[in-house]
Amino acid sequence: MMQNHSFVGCVNPQWSLVQHHTKLYLLNTNKLSQELFYQILIYDFGNFGVLRLSTPAPLYDLAMLALESEESGWTEEDGPKEGLAQYIVDFLKKKAEMLEDYFSMEIDQEGNLLGLPLLLDNYTPVMEGLPMFILRLATEVNLCAAMTVSETSAKSGTEVNSWRWKVEHLIFKAFRTLLSPPKSFSEDGTVLQIANLPDLYKVFERC
């Protein structure tokens, strides 16, 4: 179905509509894109381009931003945020050579993030997710899983238009050629059939 679908539109940042033959489906774009990037990371391991940041991003600042968010799950029992942030910086600096060799992720000796793996041509991830990405990278056992970052909601009208274009022309195009969705996606609500067009036509005929 993913290889031959017709894109209908975005419902919101999490859900999109597609048509396959006579059936209409609601797809969890975030979950499918995470699986897509995970598979790309596995299949192209050690062979990525580099998406260089226009300005170096201090890992310490990114880690602090992540720890300040509720999503991090930080509690006082975990210790001071400043100490955890410094641990993250030191940990990633030690792993810098490996991260560059395997994932084309660039970190300098001062603890700045310089570049990210280029997973899709012309695709730039939403940078609002960068702090949590750095936190996960230092805490996830599975680095490939940590490398997958969800899209976040666009705020302005320009961002919304850019996000919709990105979803239709980059993400869903990649779904057709690069994604092999697991069978569980048809059972866990990631892929939902919401209509069968012939049945809809019968309803309209009765109206």
C-alpha positions in Angstrom: 0.0 0.0 0.0 2.8 2.4 0.9 4.4 2.0 -2.5 1.3 2.9 -4.6 -0.6 5.3 -2.5 -1.9 8.7 -3.6 -1.3 11.5 -1.1 -4.5 13.3 -0.1 -3.3 15.8 2.5 -2.1 16.6 6.0 -4.7 16.6 8.8 -2.2 17.9 11.4 1.5 17.4 12.2 0.8 13.9 13.3 -1.8 12.5 10.9 -2.1 12.4 7.1 -4.6 11.0 4.6 -3.8 8.8 1.6 -5.8 6.9 -0.9 -4.9 3.4 -2.1 -7.2 2.1 -4.9 -10.7 2.7 -3.5 -9.8 2.9 0.2 -8.9 6.0 2.3 -6.4 5.6 5.0 -5.3 7.8 8.0 -1.6 7.4 8.7 0.4 8.4 11.7 3.1 10.5 9.9 5.3 10.8 13.0 5.5 7.1 13.7 6.0 6.2 10.0 8.7 8.8 9.6 10.5 7.5 12.7 10.5 4.0 11.2 11.6 5.4 7.9 14.6 7.2 9.4 15.5 4.1 11.5 15.5 1.9 8.5 17.7 4.4 6.6 20.1 4.5 9.5 20.3 0.7 9.5 20.7 0.3 5.7 23.0 3.2 5.0 25.0 2.8 8.2 28.4 4.6 7.9 27.5 6.1 4.5 25.6 9.4 5.2 26.1 12.9 4.0 26.5 15.8 6.4 23.9 18.5 7.2 26.1 21.3 8.6 24.6 23.8 11.0 24.9 27.5 10.1 26.0 28.2 13.6 27.7 25.8 16.0 25.3 24.6 18.7 26.8 24.2 22.2 25.9 20.7 23.5 25.7 22.0 27.1 23.0 24.5 26.2 21.0 21.9 24.2 21.2 19.5 27.1 20.0 22.1 29.5 17.0 23.0 27.3 16.1 19.3 27.1 16.4 18.8 30.9 14.1 21.9 31.4 11.3 20.2 29.4 8.8 17.9 31.0 9.5 15.4 28.2 12.9 14.7 29.7 11.3 13.2 32.8 13.9 14.9 35.0 13.4 14.8 38.8 15.4 16.1 41.7 16.5 12.6 42.4 18.4 12.6 39.2 20.7 15.3 40.5 21.4 18.9 39.4 20.6 19.6 35.8 23.9 21.4 35.3 25.9 18.3 36.3 23.8 16.1 34.0 24.2 18.5 31.1 28.0 18.5 31.6 28.0 14.7 31.7 26.1 14.6 28.4 28.7 17.0 26.9 31.7 14.9 28.1 30.0 11.6 27.0 29.3 12.8 23.5 32.8 14.4 23.1 34.2 11.0 24.0 32.0 9.4 21.4 32.6 12.1 18.8 34.9 10.1 16.5 32.6 7.1 16.5 29.5 9.4 15.8 31.3 11.0 12.9 32.5 7.7 11.4 29.2 5.9 11.6 26.6 8.7 11.5 28.4 11.7 10.0 27.6 13.7 13.1 30.2 16.3 13.8 31.2 17.5 17.3 34.2 19.7 18.0 36.6 19.6 20.9 34.9 22.5 22.6 31.6 20.5 22.8 29.7 22.2 19.9 27.5 20.3 17.5 28.6 21.2 14.0 26.7 18.8 11.7 24.0 16.1 11.6 23.5 13.1 9.4 21.8 13.9 6.1 19.2 11.1 5.9 17.1 12.4 2.9 18.2 14.8 0.1 16.8 18.3 0.7 15.3 17.3 4.0 16.1 19.4 7.1 14.7 18.2 10.4 12.9 20.6 12.7 15.5 22.1 14.9 13.1 22.5 17.8 13.7 18.8 18.4 17.5 19.1 18.7 17.7 19.4 22.5 15.8 16.1 23.1 17.8 14.5 20.3 21.0 15.3 22.2 19.6 14.0 25.5 18.4 10.7 23.9 21.8 10.3 22.1 23.5 10.3 25.5 21.0 8.0 27.2 19.6 5.6 24.6 21.3 2.2 24.3 20.2 1.9 20.7 22.0 4.8 18.9 20.0 4.3 15.7 16.7 4.7 17.6 18.1 7.8 19.3 18.9 9.3 15.9 15.3 9.3 14.8 13.6 12.6 15.6 9.9 13.4 15.1 8.6 16.4 13.3 7.2 19.1 15.6 4.3 21.4 15.0 4.8 24.4 12.8 3.7 27.7 14.3 3.6 30.4 11.6 1.7 30.3 8.3 5.0 30.1 6.4 6.2 27.2 8.6 2.9 25.4 8.1 3.2 25.6 4.3 6.8 24.6 4.4 6.0 21.6 6.7 3.1 20.4 4.4 5.3 20.6 1.4 8.1 18.7 3.2 5.6 16.0 4.3 4.1 15.5 0.8 7.1 15.8 -1.4 9.9 14.5 0.8 8.6 12.2 3.5 5.8 10.5 1.6 7.9 10.2 -1.5 10.4 8.4 0.6 7.7 6.2 2.1 7.0 4.9 -1.5 10.5 3.8 -2.2 12.4 3.4 1.1 10.0 2.3 3.8 9.1 -1.3 4.6 6.5 -0.8 7.4 6.2 -3.6 10.0 3.0 -5.6 10.0 2.3 -4.3 13.5 1.5 -0.9 12.1 -1.8 -2.2 10.7 -2.7 -3.4 14.2 -1.6 -0.6 16.5 -3.4 2.3 14.9 -0.5 3.6 12.9 -2.3 2.8 9.7 -6.1 3.1 9.8 -8.6 2.5 7.0 -11.3 5.1 7.5 -13.4 4.7 4.3 -14.1 2.6 1.3 -15.1 4.8 -1.6 -17.7 2.5 -3.2 -19.5 2.4 0.2 -19.4 6.2 0.3 -20.9 6.4 -3.2 -23.8 4.2 -2.1 -24.4 6.6 0.8 -24.4 9.6 -1.5 -26.9 7.8 -3.9 -29.4 7.5 -1.0 -29.2 11.1 -0.1 
